Amino acid sequence: YEHLTDTNEVDFELVFVGPKRADFILPSNFTHIQTNVKPAQCMEIAFNSAKGNFLMQIADDCIFKPYHLDRLLEEYESNYNNQKVMVGAVPTYGNWDSGPDWNVWLRYPDYGIVGSPPQLTFCPIIRRDLKKELGGFDTGFIAVDYDIDLQMRLYEMGGTCVHLMTQVSEDLNNSKLFRDYSKYDIAYLHSLWVSDDALRTTRAKSVSPYIDNNILIHSQGPKGEWN
């Protein structure tokens, strides 16, 4: 939070959703929503609660290069204003020196896919109206890959994802979130977008949306520790 505040000129708010409450006074542009529901559902809650025109998905282990938010918005407004586009970066796992993981995020994450899958991006910004048009996140995902599904649906409607030549550092080592749910979520992702080892041009079934009523209480997966 301090890094974003110190380096970016664009106004932003940070909406954090999860089970733990801060034991200190939060800054005025920082909102915390307490709930024990699963991570994908937390992200939907955060998006619905945010006030800005642009939304960006992050996690509490993300670290950004200086002026990252400014660069995302400048790129969007200079080249893609009001188009069906998400603008984001690529991840650098662990530290900056490890280098960006181009292989995973430039393409759909399955090396056995036949043909040329579309490129994906990391922590992209998306306009609020475009997120609404896409239908939000799908309740079938528990913890990971719900953002990939959203980007694939963008391609399905004729949109695209754009990479900025910048990086986001994320430390996923020994993450309980990935350990417990990655196999389940990647299987669900493939059931939607892969057929006979090739990517589908259309989603296998309609999106299962979240219902706003009791979204903080009714979890799509067992409640409990998830981070």
Summary of the structure (lengths in Angstrom):
residues: 227
radius of gyration: 17.1
end to end distance: 19.1
largest distance: 53.0
contacts: 616
relative contact order: 0.19
helix: 32%
strand: 21%
